[in-house]
Amino acid sequence: LMEKFAGYGFNKSHSAAYALVSYQTAWLKKHYPAYFMAAVMSADMQNTDKVVTLVEECREMKLPLIVPDVNVGAFNFTVNTKGQIVYGLGAIKGLGEGPINAIIKARDSGGDFTSLLDFCRRVDLRTVNKRALEALVKAGALDNLYQSDTDTTRAWLMSSLADTVQAAEQSSRNLESGVQDLFGDIAPVPETVSASGPDDSPGNQTVKPWSQQHRLREEKETLGLYLSGHPIDEFLPELRQMTRDRLANLKADRETQVLAGLLVATRTMRSKRGDNIAFITLDDRSARLEISLFAKEYERFRELLQKDAILVVDCQVSMDDFSGTLKGRAREVMTLTQARLRFASAVQLDLKSVTLGKDFSQHLAKVLGPYRVDPATANPQAQAVQDDAQPAPPVACPVRICYRRPDITGWITLGEQWQVKPDQALIHDLKQLFGQQAVSIAYR
């Protein structure tokens, strides 16, 4: 009987031991959730895919997770006095154990770092090299050294690295030799930055701030996930103008419906007929949905299926009898720019005369120039992505300006030769020139 049982049975003492460990860990997760999740992520911190899953678990548990910070972070994930999980510096790609130990040693001996120059002076730059410094900036570990917005700070830090490292090395050489520099230490970065910021603080530099999409891409590169936001967040108000509802609220319907999300996964397979079929997974932070593209659609839209791209899909949603979840079958796939051309009526600018310089029209023309598309000379058929039986979508958007003076407000629509392709790069450049709230896209 024992021999027969051994052929398929699981050792009962082993089962009892696992049951006990399961009970203990479940108790810890319930009563000490932040500490439990910090320990679990520390155990798997070298496995980026596992960390991504655990971070999502933290979000579902509503546990606050803050970006890495050289002034509070340890090698492992830890919990601060506010009960927030602090990202472990050891989980940053390109930052090994040696540089992390050098950072912690300098912090323990001299207190918190106060600026980029202070950081570079106190850590061993032979250990914390340029690659490690860039990883720290991209991951956001140096953000709290300055009181400026995140995108401006990271852009400024990245552009200042070379000069700051040179200044720190010069200062170290002077100290080691006991020689005082005739012109004093080079100090391109202030040792402290007030809320208003001195002239050379991030908020007062001419460095172009990163876009939110750029910041999130750099986080994905160094951390393996989006930590300070999600690429689709910026576009949700706009996507609501195009789609029926968020993915979490979809219902099966025989009619096609337009939906949108971030492309997070793609897989392909061959049908029995030998055709290629693709299955893409869209994520809009409310839910995920798998959508199939059969041979005809896959061939038409395969070039658009780039990971981390925001896609707008016209598809039929039905219930999957096997899994009990919803699934989609795509009829058409569009990039965000193509969807804007389909559904938008104009790129709008809301400008106040008191905030504009005398040469603002020249600046506007310079920004619009690379994106101009003259409908009179463009070939709509070359840019259409629809069936021949359907009308070709527009190839450009008008630019409309709401111009406000103290005594009057009026709308100005630029001529057809100034119609533009509404790429996200154009929207970002316009927001940099006129402000975040001054730029929008009007939808039909």
C-alpha positions in Angstrom: 0.0 0.0 0.0 2.8 2.4 0.9 4.7 1.6 -2.4 1.5 2.2 -4.4 0.7 5.4 -2.6 4.3 6.7 -3.3 3.6 6.4 -7.0 1.2 9.4 -7.0 0.8 10.7 -3.4 2.3 13.8 -1.9 4.1 13.4 1.4 1.6 14.3 4.2 4.2 15.9 6.5 5.3 18.0 3.5 1.6 19.0 3.0 1.3 19.9 6.6 4.4 22.0 6.5 3.2 24.0 3.5 -0.2 24.5 5.1 1.5 26.0 8.1 3.7 28.3 6.1 0.6 29.3 4.0 -1.3 30.2 7.1 1.6 32.2 8.5 2.2 34.2 5.3 -1.6 34.8 4.9 -1.7 36.2 8.5 1.3 38.5 7.8 -0.2 39.7 4.5 -3.4 40.6 6.3 -2.0 42.3 9.4 1.3 43.7 8.1 0.6 44.1 4.3 3.3 46.8 3.5 6.1 44.9 5.3 4.9 41.6 3.8 4.9 42.9 0.2 8.2 44.7 0.7 9.8 41.4 1.8 8.2 39.5 -1.1 9.4 42.0 -3.7 12.9 42.0 -2.1 13.0 38.2 -2.5 12.3 38.5 -6.2 13.8 41.9 -7.0 16.1 40.5 -9.7 13.1 39.0 -11.6 11.6 42.1 -13.2 8.5 40.2 -14.5 7.8 39.1 -11.0 8.3 42.6 -9.5 5.8 44.0 -12.1 3.2 41.5 -11.0 3.8 42.3 -7.3 3.6 46.0 -7.9 0.2 45.5 -9.5 -0.7 43.5 -6.4 0.3 46.5 -4.2 -1.9 48.8 -6.3 -4.8 46.4 -5.9 -4.2 46.4 -2.1 -4.1 50.2 -2.2 -0.6 50.2 -0.7 1.3 53.4 -1.5 4.6 52.7 -3.4 7.0 55.6 -3.9 9.7 56.0 -6.5 13.3 55.2 -5.5 15.1 57.8 -3.5 18.8 58.0 -2.7 18.0 59.7 0.6 15.8 57.0 2.0 16.2 53.9 -0.2 18.0 50.8 0.8 19.2 47.9 -1.3 16.0 46.0 -0.6 12.4 47.3 -0.6 11.6 48.9 2.7 8.7 50.6 4.5 9.1 54.2 5.7 7.5 55.8 8.8 4.4 56.7 6.8 3.7 53.1 6.0 4.7 53.6 2.3 6.8 51.0 0.5 10.1 52.5 -0.7 11.4 51.1 -3.9 14.6 49.1 -3.5 17.6 50.6 -5.2 18.7 47.1 -6.0 15.8 46.7 -8.4 17.1 49.5 -10.7 18.7 48.1 -13.8 22.2 49.3 -14.4 22.8 49.9 -10.6 24.7 47.1 -9.0 25.4 46.3 -5.3 28.7 48.2 -5.3 27.2 51.6 -6.3 24.3 51.1 -3.9 26.6 50.3 -1.0 28.7 53.4 -1.8 25.6 55.6 -1.8 24.3 54.2 1.5 27.8 54.6 3.1 28.1 58.3 2.0 24.5 58.9 3.3 25.1 57.3 6.7 28.4 59.2 7.2 27.3 62.6 6.0 23.5 62.8 6.2 21.0 63.3 3.4 22.2 64.5 0.0 21.2 68.1 -0.7 21.9 68.5 -4.4 23.4 66.7 -7.4 26.8 68.3 -6.8 26.7 67.3 -3.1 25.8 63.8 -4.2 28.7 63.6 -6.7 31.2 65.1 -4.2 30.4 62.5 -1.5 30.0 59.2 -3.4 32.9 57.4 -5.0 32.5 58.3 -8.7 34.8 55.4 -9.6 32.1 53.1 -8.2 29.0 55.2 -9.1 29.9 55.8 -12.7 28.1 57.6 -15.5 25.9 54.6 -16.3 24.8 54.3 -12.7 24.1 58.1 -12.4 21.9 58.0 -15.5 20.0 55.0 -14.1 19.4 56.9 -10.9 18.0 59.9 -12.9 15.8 57.8 -15.1 14.4 55.9 -12.2 13.6 59.1 -10.3 16.0 58.4 -7.4 17.3 62.0 -7.5 14.0 63.8 -7.9 13.7 64.8 -4.2 16.9 66.7 -4.3 15.0 69.6 -5.9 11.7 71.2 -5.5 10.6 71.4 -9.1 8.2 69.4 -11.2 9.3 65.8 -12.0 9.7 66.2 -15.8 11.7 69.4 -15.5 13.9 68.0 -12.8 14.8 64.8 -14.6 15.5 66.6 -17.9 17.8 69.1 -16.0 19.6 66.4 -14.0 20.3 64.4 -17.2 21.7 67.5 -19.0 23.8 68.5 -16.0 25.5 65.2 -15.2 28.6 65.7 -17.3 29.4 69.2 -15.9 28.5 68.2 -12.3 30.7 65.1 -12.4 33.6 67.2 -13.7 33.1 69.8 -11.0 33.0 67.1 -8.3 36.1 65.4 -9.6 38.0 68.8 -9.7 36.9 69.6 -6.1 38.1 66.1 -4.9 41.5 66.6 -6.6 41.9 70.0 -4.9 41.1 68.5 -1.5 43.5 65.6 -2.0 46.3 67.8 -3.1 45.7 70.4 -0.5 45.8 73.1 -3.2 43.1 75.8 -3.3 41.9 76.6 -6.9 42.6 80.2 -7.9 39.0 80.6 -9.1 37.4 78.5 -6.4 35.4 75.3 -6.9 33.4 75.0 -10.0 29.8 74.8 -8.9 27.3 74.4 -11.7 24.7 73.0 -9.3 23.6 74.8 -6.1 24.0 72.9 -2.8 20.5 73.8 -1.7 17.5 74.8 -3.7 14.7 76.8 -2.2 11.0 76.5 -3.2 11.4 79.5 -5.5 14.7 78.2 -6.8 17.9 80.2 -7.5 18.8 81.1 -11.1 20.5 77.8 -11.8 17.8 75.5 -10.2 15.8 73.2 -12.5 12.8 75.4 -12.6 14.8 78.3 -14.0 16.8 76.5 -16.6 16.2 76.6 -20.4 16.3 72.8 -20.6 13.2 71.4 -22.3 11.3 69.3 -19.8 10.7 65.7 -20.6 7.2 64.8 -21.8 5.2 62.4 -19.6 5.6 59.7 -22.2 9.4 60.2 -22.2 9.6 60.0 -18.4 7.5 56.8 -18.4 9.6 55.2 -21.1 12.8 55.8 -19.1 11.2 54.3 -16.0 10.2 51.3 -18.0 13.8 50.9 -19.2 15.3 51.1 -15.7 12.6 49.6 -13.5 10.8 47.3 -15.9 7.5 49.0 -15.2 5.7 52.4 -15.2 5.9 53.6 -11.6 5.0 57.3 -11.5 2.0 56.9 -13.8 0.7 55.1 -16.8 1.1 56.1 -20.5 -2.6 56.1 -21.1 -3.5 58.4 -18.2 -2.6 61.5 -20.2 -5.0 60.5 -23.0 -8.0 59.3 -21.0 -10.0 62.5 -21.3 -9.3 62.5 -25.1 -10.1 58.8 -25.5 -13.5 59.3 -23.9 -14.4 61.5 -26.9 -13.7 58.5 -29.3 -14.8 55.4 -27.4 -18.1 54.2 -25.9 -16.6 53.2 -22.5 -13.6 52.0 -20.5 -12.6 48.3 -21.0 -13.9 47.4 -17.5 -17.5 48.5 -18.5 -17.7 46.8 -21.9 -20.6 44.5 -22.7 -21.0 42.0 -25.5 -22.7 43.4 -28.5 -23.3 42.4 -32.1 -22.6 45.9 -33.3 -19.0 47.0 -33.5 -17.7 49.4 -30.9 -14.7 51.7 -30.7 -12.3 51.0 -27.7 -8.8 52.0 -26.8 -5.9 50.9 -24.7 -2.2 50.5 -24.4 -0.8 47.5 -26.3 0.9 45.3 -23.6 1.2 41.9 -25.4 1.0 40.4 -28.8 1.1 36.8 -29.9 0.7 35.1 -33.3 -0.3 31.7 -34.4 -1.1 29.9 -37.7 -4.6 28.8 -38.5 -5.4 25.4 -40.0 -5.5 27.1 -43.4 -1.9 28.4 -42.9 -2.9 32.0 -42.3 -1.4 34.2 -39.6 -3.7 35.3 -36.8 -2.7 37.8 -34.1 -4.0 38.2 -30.6 -3.3 41.6 -28.9 -4.0 42.6 -25.3 -5.1 46.2 -24.6 -4.9 47.8 -21.2 -6.6 51.0 -20.2 -5.8 50.7 -16.4 -9.5 49.7 -15.8 -9.1 46.2 -17.3 -7.5 44.3 -20.1 -9.0 42.8 -23.2 -7.7 40.3 -25.7 -8.6 41.1 -29.3 -8.0 38.8 -32.3 -6.9 40.0 -35.8 -7.6 37.4 -38.4 -5.5 37.0 -41.5 -6.9 40.0 -43.6 -6.9 42.4 -40.7 -3.5 41.2 -39.4 -1.9 41.9 -42.8 -3.4 45.4 -43.0 -2.5 46.5 -39.5 0.5 44.5 -38.5 2.8 47.5 -38.8 0.8 49.3 -36.1 1.2 46.6 -33.5 4.1 48.1 -31.6 4.4 47.3 -27.9 3.4 50.2 -25.6 1.6 52.0 -28.4 -1.8 53.5 -27.7 -4.3 51.9 -30.2 -7.9 52.7 -31.0 -9.7 49.6 -32.3 -13.1 49.2 -34.0 -14.1 45.7 -33.0 -16.9 43.4 -32.1 -17.0 42.3 -28.5 -18.4 38.9 -27.5 -18.3 36.5 -24.6 -15.7 33.7 -24.7 -17.5 30.6 -23.7 -14.3 28.8 -22.7 -13.0 31.4 -20.2 -16.2 33.2 -19.4 -14.5 36.6 -20.1 -15.0 39.1 -22.9 -13.0 39.0 -26.1 -12.8 41.2 -29.2 -12.5 40.7 -32.9 -10.9 43.7 -34.7 -12.3 45.3 -37.8 -9.9 48.2 -37.9 -6.9 49.3 -35.9 -5.7 53.0 -35.6 -2.9 54.8 -34.0 -3.7 57.7 -31.8 -2.8 60.1 -34.6 -5.0 58.3 -37.1 -7.9 58.2 -34.6 -7.5 62.0 -34.1 -7.7 62.5 -37.9 -10.8 60.4 -38.0 -12.7 61.9 -35.1 -11.3 65.4 -34.4 -12.5 68.6 -35.8 -9.6 70.9 -35.0 -6.4 71.4 -32.9 -7.4 74.3 -30.6 -5.3 76.9 -28.9 -6.6 79.2 -26.2 -4.3 82.3 -26.1 -4.5 85.4 -24.1 -2.9 88.5 -25.6 -1.4 89.6 -22.3 0.8 86.5 -22.2 2.0 86.6 -25.8 5.2 88.2 -27.0 5.3 90.3 -30.2 6.8 87.5 -32.2 4.6 84.7 -31.0 3.2 84.1 -34.5 6.7 83.4 -35.7 7.2 80.9 -32.9 3.8 79.3 -33.7 4.7 79.0 -37.4 8.0 77.4 -36.5 6.3 74.7 -34.3 3.5 74.0 -36.8 5.9 73.9 -39.8 7.2 70.3 -39.6 3.6 68.9 -39.2 1.9 70.9 -42.0 -0.1 68.9 -44.5 -1.8 70.8 -47.4 -5.0 68.8 -48.2 -4.9 70.3 -51.7 -1.6 68.5 -52.5 -1.8 65.5 -50.2 -2.9 62.1 -51.6 -5.6 60.8 -49.3 -5.5 57.4 -50.8 -1.9 56.9 -49.8 -2.6 57.6 -46.2 -6.0 55.9 -45.9 -6.1 52.7 -43.8 -9.7 51.8 -44.6 -11.4 49.6 -47.2 -11.8 51.1 -50.7 -15.6 51.0 -50.2 -15.3 53.5 -47.3 -14.4 57.1 -47.7 -10.8 58.0 -47.0 -10.2 59.7 -43.6 -9.0 63.3 -43.5 -5.2 63.7 -43.8 -4.9 66.9 -41.7 -6.7 68.9 -39.0 -7.4 72.6 -39.0 -5.8 74.8 -36.4 -8.2 77.0 -34.5 -7.3 79.8 -32.1 -9.4 81.3 -29.4 -7.7 84.7 -29.1 -8.6 86.7 -25.9 -8.0 90.4 -25.3 -9.2 92.3 -22.3 -12.0 93.9 -24.3 -13.0 91.1 -26.7 -12.6 87.4 -27.6 -12.7 85.9 -31.1 -12.0 82.7 -33.0 -9.4 82.5 -35.7 -9.1 79.5 -38.0 -5.8 79.3 -39.9 -5.9 78.8 -43.6 -5.9 75.3 -45.3 -2.2 75.5 -46.0 -1.7 75.5 -42.2 -3.6 72.3 -41.5 -1.5 69.8 -39.5 -1.0 66.2 -38.8 -2.0 66.0 -35.1 1.0 63.9 -33.8 1.6 63.8 -30.1 5.0 65.4 -30.7 3.2 68.5 -32.1 0.8 68.6 -29.1 3.7 68.4 -26.7 5.6 71.2 -28.5 2.5 73.5 -28.4 2.0 72.8 -24.7 5.7 73.7 -24.1 5.2 77.0 -26.0 1.8 78.1 -24.7 1.1 76.0 -21.5 -0.6 72.7 -20.7 -4.1 74.2 -20.5 -3.9 76.3 -23.6 -3.8 73.3 -26.0 -6.6 70.8 -26.7 -8.2 68.8 -29.5 -11.8 69.4 -30.4 -13.9 66.4 -31.3 -17.0 66.2 -33.4 
